């Protein structure tokens, strides 16, 4: 009997290990850190401590310093770069802590605002049900008294119905005021956080004021929150008088200098963080003042106009004097943004038709 000898299988090849020089490994680590820094800067976001652009620029500067390193001072012959790894670690740790605090605080404030709203809504529904039940009981009693032809009972029950309705309405008005006050405080916190997130990308290149897109976003936000702000938000639209003549007579560089001068004048008179000064377009400017009233805003606008009238703006063609016309109007809670702007625009044109270099006021509509 013949036995068939099994064919021996060849042994598996030993995995080949590629050795990496320490220098190559260090280069890979540096490249990876560089990529992390670039990504960290590229996808950064605004916080209350810095803007996304500022953090991105800081990442770029740190990356440059890290890649170049610095020479070893103790050994002049050793020209290999010395990298500050500790500085890199501290940067990432500090940046991450700032971002974490900003996000946690923002979410906490948003959560608190939602809770306030939910509690207010729950209390409103509960109180309304209780009030409606009392009114319903007194109405039932009134109908029973009417059916019984008892005039004294009808009179007495009707008085009770009137008192119940009056009490319910009064309580609802008080509750609405209390709820608006509480919600207004939370809205202010959220609004301040939004203010801190503004970036340089929203600025007009020439005047360094906010641009038209920023203005559209701001006025829409203020109009929606108008009922909760607890003040009288006002809008100012103003136009530099005879600006075309400035360009025609002195040239466009002088016209640009004039616009910068007007912008600086407005910022000096509307410098609170609640004041939003923007270049509306061309020689037009717009200002949204959230926490004030019509009288104060009109007075500040008039002061800005009087100062500009007496000023000599420096331009490449020499000193130039200009004036502006302005329209001021308060927000009527609940009105569309377009109507608010339209009312300010009508006041502006009234100022121009009345001879320019003046401030016209358009009060909010009454009884609407």
C-alpha positions in Angstrom: 0.0 0.0 0.0 1.4 3.2 -1.0 1.0 6.4 1.1 0.8 9.7 -0.6 3.1 12.2 1.1 1.5 15.5 1.7 3.1 18.4 0.0 4.5 20.8 2.6 3.1 24.3 2.5 5.6 27.0 2.2 6.0 29.0 5.4 4.2 32.4 5.5 6.6 35.2 4.7 7.7 37.2 7.6 6.1 40.7 7.6 8.5 43.2 6.4 9.0 46.1 8.9 10.0 49.4 7.3 12.1 51.3 9.7 11.5 55.0 9.9 14.2 57.4 10.7 13.6 59.6 13.8 14.0 62.6 11.6 11.2 61.4 9.2 8.9 60.7 12.2 9.5 64.2 13.5 8.7 65.7 10.1 5.4 63.8 10.0 4.5 65.0 13.5 5.3 68.6 12.5 3.2 68.2 9.3 0.3 66.8 11.3 0.4 69.6 13.8 0.6 72.1 11.0 -2.5 70.6 9.4 -4.3 70.6 12.8 -3.5 74.3 13.3 -4.7 75.2 9.8 -8.0 73.3 10.3 -8.4 74.8 13.7 -8.1 78.3 12.3 -10.2 77.6 9.2 -13.1 76.3 11.2 -12.9 78.7 14.2 -15.9 80.7 15.2 -16.7 84.0 17.0 -16.8 84.1 20.8 -17.1 86.9 23.3 -13.3 87.0 23.6 -12.3 87.1 19.9 -13.6 86.9 16.3 -13.1 83.9 14.0 -10.8 86.0 11.9 -8.6 87.0 14.8 -8.3 83.3 15.9 -7.5 82.3 12.3 -4.7 84.9 12.1 -3.3 83.8 15.5 -3.2 80.2 14.2 -1.4 81.3 11.0 1.2 83.3 13.1 1.7 80.4 15.5 2.1 78.0 12.6 4.7 80.2 11.0 6.7 80.5 14.3 6.4 76.8 15.0 7.6 75.7 11.5 10.6 78.0 11.5 11.5 77.5 15.1 14.4 79.4 16.6 18.1 78.7 16.8 19.7 77.1 19.9 21.5 79.9 21.7 23.6 77.6 24.0 25.2 75.8 21.1 26.1 78.0 18.1 27.1 75.1 16.0 23.7 73.4 16.4 21.6 75.1 13.7 18.5 72.8 14.0 15.4 74.7 14.8 14.1 74.7 18.4 10.3 74.5 18.6 8.2 75.8 21.5 6.0 72.7 22.0 4.7 74.1 25.4 3.5 77.3 23.8 1.6 75.2 21.2 0.0 73.1 23.9 -1.0 76.2 26.0 -2.6 77.8 22.9 -4.8 74.8 22.1 -5.8 74.4 25.8 -6.7 78.1 26.3 -8.6 78.3 23.0 -10.6 75.2 23.8 -11.5 76.5 27.3 -12.7 79.8 25.8 -14.8 78.0 23.2 -16.3 75.6 25.8 -17.2 78.4 28.2 -18.8 80.4 25.4 -20.9 77.5 24.1 -21.9 76.3 27.6 -22.9 79.9 28.6 -24.8 80.4 25.4 -26.7 77.2 25.6 -27.4 77.8 29.3 -28.9 81.3 28.5 -30.9 79.9 25.6 -32.2 77.0 27.8 -33.1 79.6 30.5 -35.0 81.7 28.0 -37.0 78.7 26.8 -37.8 77.7 30.4 -39.0 81.2 31.2 -41.2 81.1 28.1 -42.6 77.6 29.0 -43.3 78.7 32.6 -45.0 81.8 31.4 -47.1 79.9 28.9 -48.1 77.3 31.5 -49.0 79.9 34.1 -51.0 81.8 31.5 -53.0 78.7 30.5 -53.7 77.8 34.1 -54.8 81.2 35.1 -56.9 81.7 32.0 -58.7 78.4 32.7 -59.4 79.3 36.3 -60.7 82.8 35.3 -62.8 81.4 32.5 -64.3 78.8 34.9 -65.3 81.6 37.4 -66.9 83.7 34.6 -68.7 80.6 33.3 -70.2 79.9 36.7 -71.4 83.5 37.1 -72.9 83.5 33.6 -74.8 80.3 34.4 -76.1 82.0 37.6 -77.1 85.1 35.6 -79.0 83.0 33.0 -80.8 81.2 35.9 -81.7 84.6 37.5 -83.1 85.9 34.2 -85.2 82.8 33.7 -86.7 83.3 37.2 -87.7 86.9 36.6 -86.1 88.0 39.8 -84.9 91.5 39.1 -82.8 91.8 42.3 -81.1 88.5 41.6 -80.5 89.6 37.9 -78.9 92.8 39.2 -76.8 91.1 41.8 -75.6 88.4 39.4 -74.9 90.8 36.6 -72.7 92.8 39.0 -70.8 89.6 39.9 -70.3 88.8 36.2 -69.0 92.2 35.5 -66.6 92.0 38.5 -65.4 88.6 37.4 -64.7 89.7 33.8 -63.0 92.9 35.0 -60.8 90.9 37.4 -59.9 88.4 34.7 -58.9 91.1 32.2 -57.0 93.1 34.8 -55.1 90.0 35.9 -54.2 89.1 32.3 -52.8 92.6 31.7 -50.7 92.4 34.8 -49.5 88.9 33.9 -48.6 90.0 30.4 -46.5 92.8 31.8 -44.7 90.5 34.2 -44.1 87.9 31.5 -42.8 90.5 29.0 -40.4 91.8 31.7 -39.0 88.4 32.5 -38.7 87.4 28.9 -37.2 90.8 28.0 -34.4 90.2 30.5 -33.6 86.8 28.9 -33.9 88.3 25.4 -31.4 91.0 26.4 -28.9 88.4 27.4 -29.2 86.5 24.1 -29.1 89.8 22.2 -25.8 90.8 23.9 -24.4 87.5 22.9 -25.4 88.1 19.3 -23.7 91.5 19.5 -20.5 89.9 20.7 -20.5 87.6 17.6 -20.3 90.5 15.0 -17.2 90.1 12.8 -15.1 92.5 10.6 -16.7 90.8 7.6 -19.8 92.8 8.3 -18.0 96.2 7.9 -18.1 98.6 5.0 -14.6 98.8 3.6 -14.5 102.6 3.2 -16.1 103.9 6.4 -15.5 100.9 8.7 -19.2 101.2 9.7 -21.5 98.2 9.4 -22.5 97.4 5.9 -26.0 97.2 4.3 -26.3 93.4 4.9 -25.5 93.9 8.6 -28.1 96.7 8.8 -30.8 94.5 7.2 -30.0 91.7 9.8 -30.0 94.2 12.7 -33.2 96.0 11.9 -35.0 92.8 11.3 -33.9 91.5 14.7 -34.8 94.7 16.5 -38.2 94.8 14.9 -39.0 91.2 15.9 -37.9 91.9 19.5 -39.4 95.3 19.7 -42.2 94.4 22.0 -39.8 92.8 24.5 -37.1 95.5 24.6 -38.8 97.6 27.2 -37.8 100.8 25.4 -38.6 102.7 22.2 -36.2 101.6 19.4 -35.6 104.4 16.8 -34.4 104.4 13.3 -32.5 107.3 11.7 -31.9 107.6 7.9 -29.6 110.4 6.8 -28.2 111.6 3.5 -25.2 113.9 2.8 -26.5 117.0 1.2 -25.3 117.7 -2.4 -22.7 114.9 -2.3 -22.6 114.7 -6.1 -21.3 118.3 -6.2 -18.5 117.3 -3.9 -17.4 114.5 -6.2 -17.7 116.7 -9.3 -15.8 119.6 -7.8 -13.1 117.9 -5.7 -12.9 114.4 -7.2 -13.8 111.0 -5.8 -10.8 110.7 -3.4 -12.1 113.8 -1.7 -15.6 112.4 -1.7 -14.4 109.2 0.0 -12.7 111.4 2.6 -15.9 113.3 3.2 -17.8 110.0 3.7 -15.2 108.9 6.2 -15.5 112.2 8.0 -19.3 112.0 8.2 -19.0 108.4 9.5 -16.6 109.5 12.2 -18.9 112.3 13.3 -21.9 109.8 13.6 -19.8 107.3 15.6 -18.8 110.0 18.0 -22.5 110.9 18.7 -23.8 107.3 18.6 -21.0 105.4 20.4 -22.9 103.2 22.8 -22.9 99.5 22.1 -26.6 99.6 21.7 -26.2 102.1 18.8 -25.9 100.4 15.4 -24.4 102.8 12.8 -24.3 101.6 9.2 -23.6 102.8 5.7 -26.9 102.3 4.0 -25.6 102.9 0.5 -23.7 105.6 -1.4 -23.9 108.8 0.7 -26.7 107.4 2.8 -26.3 106.2 6.4 -28.6 104.4 8.8 -28.6 104.2 12.6 -30.7 101.9 14.8 -30.9 102.9 18.4 -32.5 100.2 20.5 -32.6 101.4 24.1 -33.7 105.0 24.2 -36.7 107.1 23.2 -37.7 109.4 20.3 -36.9 112.7 22.1 -33.3 111.7 23.1 -32.5 110.1 19.7 -33.7 113.3 17.9 -31.6 115.4 20.2 -28.5 113.3 19.5 -29.1 113.5 15.8 -29.5 117.2 15.9 -26.2 117.6 17.8 -24.4 115.4 15.2 -25.9 117.6 12.4 -24.8 120.9 14.1 -21.3 119.6 14.7 -20.9 118.5 11.1 -22.2 121.8 9.9 -19.4 123.6 11.6 -16.7 121.1 10.7 -14.0 121.3 8.1 -13.3 117.7 6.8 -9.8 117.1 5.6 -9.6 115.7 2.1 -6.8 115.3 -0.6 -8.2 118.5 -2.2 -8.2 120.5 1.0 -10.9 121.2 3.7 -14.4 120.5 2.7 -17.7 121.5 4.5 -20.8 119.4 4.1 -24.2 118.9 5.9 -26.7 116.2 6.1 -30.5 115.8 6.2 -32.1 113.2 8.5 -35.4 111.5 9.2 -36.1 109.9 12.6 -38.9 107.6 13.6 -39.6 105.2 16.4 -40.7 101.6 16.0 -44.4 100.8 16.3 -44.4 97.3 18.0 -45.6 94.6 15.6 -45.2 96.7 12.4 -43.3 95.2 9.4 -39.7 96.3 8.9 -40.5 97.7 5.5 -43.0 100.1 7.0 -40.6 101.3 9.7 -38.0 102.0 7.0 -40.5 103.7 4.8 -41.6 106.0 7.6 -38.0 107.1 8.3 -37.4 107.5 4.5 -40.5 109.8 4.2 -39.1 111.9 7.1 -35.7 112.1 5.4 -37.2 113.4 2.2 -39.3 115.9 4.1 -36.1 117.2 5.5 -34.6 117.5 2.1 -37.6 119.2 0.6 -37.7 121.6 3.5 -34.3 123.0 2.5 -31.8 120.3 3.7 -29.4 120.4 6.7 -32.2 119.6 9.1 -33.8 116.7 11.1 -37.4 115.8 10.6 -39.3 113.4 12.9 -42.1 111.0 11.9 -43.9 109.8 15.0 -45.3 106.2 15.2 -48.9 105.8 14.0 -51.5 106.2 16.7 -54.3 103.9 17.5 -53.0 100.9 15.5 
